[in-house]
């Protein structure tokens, strides 16, 4: 396209008043791009100022907080399942000279009780109804077994938490303890199953899953 002078264009149109209103310095800035750069810098600064003036996020309504809580509950419920399944292993219940290794059994039960309590604590911090139902069932099942558990040194508190009297447990009848935690229909097996259901429900209610099927701490 042939070059021409902007003043000549307006002169040819006979618009002297329009010509006098044009700021040719601004026009030159637009043509060489410097005006556009100034505009970008201005709006970038304005955006930065606006963002900094926004109120802090309400953590109670922050989905990231909720997802993190569910991710933590998943870890705890998976650990509870593992602890319960470890109590079913045959090696734990092998006898030497007709006696169970109650020190080893007591350690495994203390681990189980700790994971049980941690799962209850994390579950109390999340809101999905399915998880609340799972936990309610688990606590109810434990309450039903409270008398049998108490006889071997495991006490259930008013809040559903579990405490272990190590001395009483170590002197308890080994066969009675085994019947509570070993076997496909034992109390321990039912807790392992319920812990697995809690874990699955954390995934259903989070929807943030990695490529290997694990839950992100998003």
N, C-alpha and C positions, 0 to 999 in steps of 0.2 A: 504494500500500500504506500502511496506517495506521501511524503511528509508535508505538513502544512502548519502554519502558525495559527494558534488559537485566537489571537486578536483579529487576524484577517477574517476568520470564520464569522465571528460576531459582527464585524464591520460590514461584511457582505449581507448580513441579515438585517442591517440597519437598526440594531438594538444597542444603542450607545449606553442607555441606562443599565441594561443587563450587564454589559461589559464592565462598567464602572463598579458593579457589585461583586465581581469575581476577585478573589484573593489569589493572585498567580503564584505567590510563594507557597500557599497551601496546596495548590494544584500540582506544583512541582514536587512537593513532598509525597503526594499520593502516587504520582507517576514513578518515582524512584523507590518506593516501598518503605521509606522511613516512617511515614505516617501510620502505616499498618503495624509496624513494629512497636510504635509507641502505644497504639491501642491495645495490642496483645499484652504488653507489659502492664498497662493500667488495669485491665480486667483480671490478670493473674494476681495482682496485688489485692484487688477488691475481693476476689474469691478466697484468698488466704485469710483476709481480715474477717470475712463472714464466717468461715469455718472455725476460726479461733473463738468467735463469740457465741458459738452454739453451746447449750447447756450440756453437762456431762451426762453420759448414757445411764439410764436407770437400770441397774444390774438385775433388778427383779424381773424386768421385762426383756432382758437381753437373751436372745435364743442361744448365744454362745455359752452363757452361764449354764443354761438348762442342759445343753448338749454335753458340756464338761461334767456336770453332775451325773448324767446317765452313763457317760464313759467310765467314770470312777466306780459307779455301782456295778457296771459290767465286770470290771477287774476284780472287785471284791467278791461278787457272786461266783465268778470263775474260780477264784481261790478257795471259796467255801466248798464248791463242788469237788475240787481236787483233794482238799483236806478230808472230806467225808469219804471219798473213794479210797484214800490211803488207809482209812480205818477198816476197809473190807479186805485188804490184802492178806493172803494166807501167811506170808512171812511174819507179819506182826503177831500172829496168834500161835506161832509154833511154841511148843512146850519143851522145857529141858527138865528132865527128872520129874515130869508130871506137873511142872509149874510154869505159869505164864511169866513173861518178862514184863512185870507191871510198871517198871520205870519207863521202858520204851513205850508201852501203851499209854501211860499217863502223859508223856510228852506229846504223843499224837493227838490225844483228846484235848489237851490244852491249846494246841494249834487250831484244832477244829472249833473250839469254843471262841477263840479270838477272832477267827474269820466269820463265824456266825454273828458275833456282836458287831463287827465292822460292817457286815452286810446290812444289818438292821439300821445302823447309824446312817449309812449312805442312802438307804431306801427312804428314810424319813425326810430327806432333802429334795426328793423329786416328786412330781405330781401325777404321772400317768396312772389311770385307774387300774389298768391290767397289772401293773407292778404292785400297787397297793393290795390288790386281791391276792397275788402270789404270796406276799409277805404275811398277810393276815392268815392265810392257810398254814404257812410254815410255823407261825407263832402258835396257832391253835393246836397244831400237831405236837409241838414241843410241850405245850401246857398239858395236853392229854397224857404225855409220857413223863410228866414232872415227878410223879411219885417214884417211878422206877429209876429215873435219873438221880433223884435225891438219895436213894439207897446206896448208890455207888459214888457219891460225893459231888454230884453235879446239881447245882441249885439254879432255879429259874426265878428271876426277880420280877417285881410288879410291872416293869417296863418290857418284860420279855427277854431281857439279856441273860446271859449264861455265865455262871461263875463256877470255878472248879476248886474243890478242897483236895489238894494234891495228896495229902497224907491219908485221907479217907479213901481216895481213889486207889492208891497203891496197895491198900490192905483189903480192898473189896474182893468179892468172889470173881475170879477171872472169867468164869463161864457166864456169869450174869452180865458182865461188861460186854463180853463178846456177842451175846444175844441182842444187845442194844445196837451195836455198830457193825456187825458182820453178817452178811447174808442178803439175798436179793430183796427180802421183804422187811428188813430191819429198819429201825428208826433212822439210822445213818444213811441207808440207801434212799429212803424217802426224802431226806433233806438234800441229798445230792441231786435227786430228780427235780426238786423244787428250785434249787439254786440254778440249775440248767434252764428252767423256764423263766426265771427272773432275767438271766443273761440274754435269752432270746427276746424277751419283751423290751429290754433296753435298746436293742437294735431296731425293733419294729417302731419304737417311738422316737428314735433319733433320725434314722434315714441318712446318716453320714457314715458310709462304710468304705473302707479302702479296697484296693484291688485284691488283697489276700483275705478279705472277709472280716478283718478286724475293725474295731470302732475307732474313729478319729477323735482326738481331744480337740475338737474344733472350737 
